Amino acid sequence: MSPTQRHELLVHLHNDAKLSVHTLAAMMDVDPADVEATIAELENSGIIRGYNAVINWDRIERDRVRGIIEVKVTPQREVGFDAVARRIYQYPEVKDVTLVSGSYDLLVIVEGQRIQEVSRFVSERLATIEHVQSTTTHFVLKTYKVDGVVLDDDDNEQRLVISP
């Protein structure tokens, strides 16, 4: 496949990983064998790292608290922020670690069963890592959209019009 077709294939898989090889081939007007071979190549090369379902956890009664932590880091010589990011993403509580621009350096998303569990992780594990200067923790109250998928589908909810 051409680089453009590979990109198109990745976009289709990102939007709906359940599409069959035959459906993808029909959408792209290519041979299903080419699609299958390209997917295998993308998986083997590490470009495709996994397949995930987008789940609206707010609809399931489940003890789960998500913390979004802004982390300021002193970059290390020769490795920048990578060494600290690697230490952070090794913890099982950590779901995402992203290097960002702005007033902090790393955006870390952590999950726990209670606020105290996430708070303890931040104070006892994250904040004590060498080269971590400071942290600011935010707790997720409600999620409206994940990875392009709207979760807040209460279209039937209607508000009263208030007039003076």
KEKE-3310 file (N, C-alpha, C; in steps of 0.2 Angstrom, whole numbers, plus 5000, padded with zeros to 4 digits):
npx = (5004:5002:5009:4999:4988:4990:4990:4976:4970:4974:4967:4954:4954:4957:4945:4935:4939:4933:4930:4930:4942:4938:4928:4935:4944:4934:4930:4941:4944:4954:4963:4958:4969:4980:4976:4975:4989:4995:4990:4995:5009:5009:5006:5017:5027:5025:5018:5004:4998:4988:4971:4956:4941:4929:4922:4908:4911:4904:4891:4891:4890:4903:4917:4928:4940:4947:4962:4969:4985:4996:5013:5028:5044:5062:5072:5083:5101:5105:5094:5083:5066:5062:5067:5061:5048:5047:5049:5038:5027:5028:5021:5006:4994:4995:4988:4990:5003:5010:5020:5020:5018:5020:5014:5017:5026:5023:5008:4999:4988:4979:4972:4961:4953:4947:4947:4956:4966:4971:4976:4986:4995:5000:5006:5015:5022:5023:5026:5038:5048:5064:5069:5056:5048:5036:5018:5001:4985:4970:4953:4943:4926:4915:4914:4913:4916:4926:4941:4935:4923:4906:4900:4890:4875:4863:4851:4838:4835:4828:4828:4820:4814:4819:4812:4813)
npy = (4994:5011:5026:5035:5027:5019:5027:5031:5019:5017:5028:5024:5012:5018:5025:5015:5000:4988:4985:4974:4966:4964:4974:4985:4985:4986:4999:5006:5003:4992:4977:4964:4956:4964:4973:4965:4961:4973:4978:4968:4971:4984:4981:4973:4982:4990:5002:5001:4998:4992:4988:4996:4998:5011:5016:5021:5024:5031:5027:5015:5007:5009:5009:5021:5033:5046:5055:5070:5075:5088:5090:5097:5096:5094:5094:5081:5080:5075:5066:5073:5075:5061:5051:5053:5052:5039:5033:5036:5031:5017:5014:5005:5012:5022:5029:5037:5046:5061:5072:5089:5106:5122:5128:5118:5102:5088:5078:5068:5055:5046:5032:5027:5018:5027:5044:5046:5036:5040:5052:5049:5041:5052:5060:5051:5043:5049:5063:5062:5057:5059:5074:5078:5093:5099:5096:5097:5092:5087:5082:5071:5075:5072:5065:5070:5068:5056:5052:5057:5052:5055:5055:5060:5058:5063:5068:5069:5076:5091:5108:5120:5135:5151:5166:5184)
npz = (5000:4997:5006:5008:5007:5018:5028:5027:5030:5044:5049:5047:5055:5068:5070:5070:5076:5074:5061:5047:5038:5025:5024:5026:5015:5004:5007:5004:4992:4988:4988:4999:5004:5003:5013:5024:5025:5027:5039:5047:5046:5051:5064:5068:5067:5077:5076:5076:5092:5099:5102:5107:5116:5117:5131:5141:5156:5166:5166:5172:5187:5196:5206:5204:5201:5193:5191:5185:5183:5183:5180:5185:5179:5181:5167:5162:5159:5142:5142:5143:5147:5146:5154:5167:5163:5159:5172:5178:5170:5173:5184:5189:5191:5183:5168:5157:5150:5145:5136:5137:5131:5139:5155:5163:5162:5160:5158:5167:5169:5181:5188:5201:5215:5225:5230:5239:5237:5224:5228:5238:5229:5222:5232:5238:5229:5216:5217:5224:5216:5209:5201:5199:5201:5205:5208:5202:5205:5198:5199:5189:5186:5177:5161:5145:5132:5123:5114:5102:5103:5108:5124:5131:5129:5131:5123:5125:5136:5142:5145:5154:5147:5153:5155:5156)
capx = (5000:5005:5009:4993:4983:4992:4987:4969:4969:4975:4961:4948:4955:4956:4938:4932:4944:4930:4929:4933:4947:4934:4925:4941:4946:4929:4930:4947:4945:4960:4963:4958:4975:4984:4974:4978:4996:4997:4988:5001:5015:5009:5006:5023:5032:5024:5013:4997:5000:4983:4964:4952:4934:4927:4917:4906:4911:4899:4884:4891:4891:4910:4922:4933:4941:4952:4965:4973:4990:5001:5019:5034:5050:5068:5074:5090:5105:5106:5088:5077:5060:5061:5069:5056:5042:5048:5048:5031:5022:5029:5016:5000:4989:4995:4985:4993:5009:5011:5024:5016:5021:5016:5017:5020:5029:5020:5001:4998:4982:4980:4965:4961:4946:4945:4951:4962:4971:4975:4980:4992:4999:5003:5010:5020:5025:5024:5030:5045:5052:5069:5068:5049:5048:5029:5012:4994:4980:4963:4949:4938:4919:4911:4917:4908:4919:4933:4944:4931:4916:4902:4897:4885:4870:4856:4848:4831:4835:4826:4828:4815:4816:4818:4811:4812)
capy = (5000:5018:5029:5038:5022:5016:5033:5030:5013:5019:5032:5019:5008:5022:5027:5009:4995:4982:4984:4968:4967:4965:4980:4990:4984:4989:5006:5009:5000:4988:4970:4962:4953:4970:4976:4961:4961:4980:4978:4964:4975:4990:4978:4970:4987:4994:5007:4999:4996:4989:4990:4998:5000:5017:5014:5027:5022:5035:5023:5009:5009:5006:5013:5023:5040:5048:5061:5073:5078:5092:5088:5101:5092:5097:5090:5079:5081:5070:5062:5078:5072:5054:5046:5054:5050:5032:5031:5038:5026:5011:5012:5002:5017:5028:5027:5041:5051:5065:5078:5095:5113:5127:5130:5111:5098:5081:5077:5062:5053:5041:5030:5023:5017:5032:5050:5046:5032:5044:5057:5045:5040:5058:5062:5046:5040:5054:5069:5060:5055:5064:5079:5081:5099:5100:5093:5100:5087:5089:5076:5071:5074:5069:5064:5071:5065:5052:5050:5059:5049:5059:5051:5064:5058:5065:5073:5070:5081:5097:5113:5125:5142:5156:5173:5190)
capz = (5000:4997:5012:5009:5009:5025:5033:5027:5034:5051:5051:5048:5061:5074:5071:5071:5075:5073:5054:5045:5032:5019:5024:5025:5008:5000:5008:5001:4985:4988:4989:5006:5006:5005:5019:5030:5026:5029:5046:5051:5046:5056:5071:5070:5067:5083:5074:5079:5098:5102:5100:5113:5115:5120:5136:5145:5163:5170:5166:5175:5194:5197:5210:5199:5202:5188:5192:5180:5186:5180:5183:5182:5179:5179:5162:5164:5153:5138:5141:5144:5151:5145:5160:5172:5160:5160:5179:5180:5167:5175:5189:5186:5192:5178:5162:5151:5152:5139:5137:5134:5131:5143:5162:5166:5157:5159:5159:5169:5171:5185:5190:5208:5217:5229:5229:5244:5234:5219:5232:5241:5224:5220:5237:5241:5223:5210:5220:5227:5210:5208:5196:5199:5205:5208:5204:5203:5204:5196:5199:5184:5188:5172:5155:5140:5125:5123:5108:5097:5104:5113:5129:5134:5124:5134:5119:5127:5142:5140:5150:5154:5145:5158:5152:5161)
cpx = (5004:5005:5002:4987:4984:4989:4979:4967:4969:4969:4955:4948:4954:4949:4934:4936:4940:4928:4933:4938:4943:4931:4930:4943:4941:4929:4936:4948:4952:4958:4963:4965:4980:4982:4976:4985:4999:4996:4994:5007:5015:5009:5013:5028:5031:5020:5006:4999:4994:4976:4960:4945:4933:4921:4915:4905:4906:4892:4885:4893:4898:4914:4928:4934:4947:4955:4969:4979:4995:5007:5024:5040:5056:5071:5082:5094:5105:5099:5082:5072:5059:5062:5063:5049:5042:5046:5041:5026:5023:5024:5009:4994:4989:4993:4988:4998:5010:5015:5021:5020:5017:5019:5019:5022:5026:5013:5001:4991:4982:4973:4966:4954:4943:4949:4957:4968:4975:4979:4986:4997:5003:5008:5016:5024:5028:5028:5037:5050:5058:5068:5061:5049:5041:5024:5006:4989:4973:4959:4944:4931:4915:4915:4912:4910:4925:4935:4939:4924:4912:4899:4891:4879:4863:4852:4841:4830:4833:4826:4822:4817:4814:4817:4810:4805)
cpy = (5006:5021:5032:5033:5019:5021:5032:5024:5014:5023:5028:5015:5012:5024:5021:5003:4988:4981:4978:4970:4968:4971:4986:4990:4987:4997:5010:5007:4997:4981:4968:4959:4958:4973:4972:4961:4968:4980:4974:4968:4981:4987:4976:4976:4992:5000:5006:4995:4992:4991:4991:5000:5007:5016:5020:5024:5025:5031:5016:5010:5005:5011:5015:5031:5041:5055:5063:5077:5082:5091:5093:5097:5096:5092:5088:5079:5075:5066:5067:5075:5065:5050:5047:5051:5042:5029:5031:5032:5019:5009:5010:5007:5022:5025:5030:5045:5055:5071:5084:5101:5117:5127:5124:5107:5091:5081:5070:5060:5046:5039:5026:5022:5023:5038:5049:5041:5036:5049:5054:5043:5046:5060:5058:5044:5046:5060:5068:5058:5061:5068:5081:5087:5100:5097:5097:5094:5090:5082:5076:5070:5071:5070:5065:5068:5062:5050:5051:5056:5053:5054:5054:5064:5059:5070:5074:5075:5088:5102:5118:5132:5147:5163:5178:5192)
cpz = (5000:5004:5013:5010:5016:5030:5033:5031:5042:5053:5052:5054:5068:5075:5073:5070:5074:5065:5051:5039:5026:5018:5023:5017:5003:5001:5005:4994:4984:4989:4996:5008:5007:5011:5025:5031:5029:5037:5050:5051:5051:5063:5073:5070:5074:5082:5077:5086:5102:5100:5106:5111:5119:5125:5140:5152:5168:5171:5169:5183:5196:5201:5206:5200:5197:5190:5186:5183:5182:5183:5180:5184:5178:5174:5164:5157:5149:5137:5141:5149:5151:5151:5165:5169:5161:5167:5180:5176:5169:5180:5186:5186:5186:5171:5156:5154:5145:5140:5133:5134:5136:5150:5166:5160:5155:5161:5161:5171:5175:5187:5197:5210:5222:5228:5234:5241:5228:5223:5235:5235:5222:5225:5239:5235:5218:5212:5222:5222:5209:5201:5195:5204:5208:5204:5206:5201:5203:5196:5193:5187:5184:5165:5149:5133:5126:5116:5102:5097:5109:5117:5132:5129:5126:5130:5121:5133:5139:5146:5149:5152:5151:5154:5157:5162)
residu = (MET:SER:PRO:THR:GLN:ARG:HIS:GLU:LEU:LEU:VAL:HIS:LEU:HIS:ASN:ASP:ALA:LYS:LEU:SER:VAL:HIS:THR:LEU:ALA:ALA:MET:MET:ASP:VAL:ASP:PRO:ALA:ASP:VAL:GLU:ALA:THR:ILE:ALA:GLU:LEU:GLU:ASN:SER:GLY:ILE:ILE:ARG:GLY:TYR:ASN:ALA:VAL:ILE:ASN:TRP:ASP:ARG:ILE:GLU:ARG:ASP:ARG:VAL:ARG:GLY:ILE:ILE:GLU:VAL:LYS:VAL:THR:PRO:GLN:ARG:GLU:VAL:GLY:PHE:ASP:ALA:VAL:ALA:ARG:ARG:ILE:TYR:GLN:TYR:PRO:GLU:VAL:LYS:ASP:VAL:THR:LEU:VAL:SER:GLY:SER:TYR:ASP:LEU:LEU:VAL:ILE:VAL:GLU:GLY:GLN:ARG:ILE:GLN:GLU:VAL:SER:ARG:PHE:VAL:SER:GLU:ARG:LEU:ALA:THR:ILE:GLU:HIS:VAL:GLN:SER:THR:THR:THR:HIS:PHE:VAL:LEU:LYS:THR:TYR:LYS:VAL:ASP:GLY:VAL:VAL:LEU:ASP:ASP:ASP:ASP:ASN:GLU:GLN:ARG:LEU:VAL:ILE:SER:PRO)
# end
